[in-house]
């Protein structure tokens, strides 16, 4: 999902028919390792995309956002059919979103470079903390996932309102609410990773976790960058 560029966030979840079944310990460990490697690769490709797209005009940024969203849609169908297309599409998501976000990240890197490093560090701690909770908990987090998803839709609407209405401290509130929502989504996605035993679902799960981390990074960037 997309909102205005300053408060952009993207979220992806598998189709309603996706229902991971219980996994053995070995299957879980194998899938976890593959998903984490794919998330790392996607993050690396995103970083390269940010660097390559740092001087792009707004029109090109919108085009790359559309391309990234198209890869997300295609990813769901590619995983169903198997093969390596899912991994290629995941890398495409990272690259295209990096190109789209390049100008914004370059702006913060120039005006407030410390904010970029702080946001990256805070994102790593956020994902490690809430990811660990979601992965370790035995309680079913499906309800939390649904609530967080609908809360995300409400946040999108709130972001649209902020385009036309000025509300005191709205930018900070928007970012904090976003972090709360993605805390729930991160826990849900990591529990889904633990429960799945289908190795072919790795690109789909990696896409969800990568986008969780990306959105968390953008929210932290707004918070730390707004202090200057």
Steps between C-alpha positions, in 0.01 A plus 500: 500500500616848422442841653664836441874486447597659833305240693521217253451150616452176315349185643455160346343178623430177315166428344216382730561143388848495649486294819833366624485170682690384804870450442762270645799655676740423211258636240449815704873558539561451127217732400602761757856507370391531138248775576754703698754473219238615250407794725869594524543480123187706440626763746835509321334541161278772648810686620656479154173623350496797738850595392424459129177698527619781724469761223174381345212740442163450677347364181755220480452422869128444445577275204736286708243477779251363251759252373574385854131455574462301179781267612320445830184393320692274262692347791188339643427320172863408435534325837195287427660375181840437660840555342739788553272774371391587854855585607555712188176690565597555864829652386299712256288627788813603689658665197193691381404624845862603554495700177171659605622590848845610383426876489338499847781302661758720324328809639526370857857382439593855398301701754513261797739208442491407867125442473556236230742301717278536806198384303693200367618402847155548654347291222742214566415502871127531429495204260718286727284574804150466358607229256634291789178545695288396203723204419512370856142551617264202499189715501325530165562850362257476208259742668785745561594475132145581389467790744837641391405472133177696546683750719744545211212585268379756755850647515501538122176696523648711779801572277267617223323733744835649601557608142210744528474570875775625728491338845752593772763226551324290238824389335636354824166339584479351151844341535438366851170344395677347201761341725231358729317350202813349350599357837185289474561412136861407569404263781230345282735451203771338713249262657381411151861427411539263796179315419564449130674192361468581128848597382351642178326768711837654595482791248147590615595498867820689426303766311270556798787526750707720267208740459441502875863606549484756219194670643643499851817662363297771325303577816815524708658718231210743527533508879877547515513725194225722642712596799730718287 
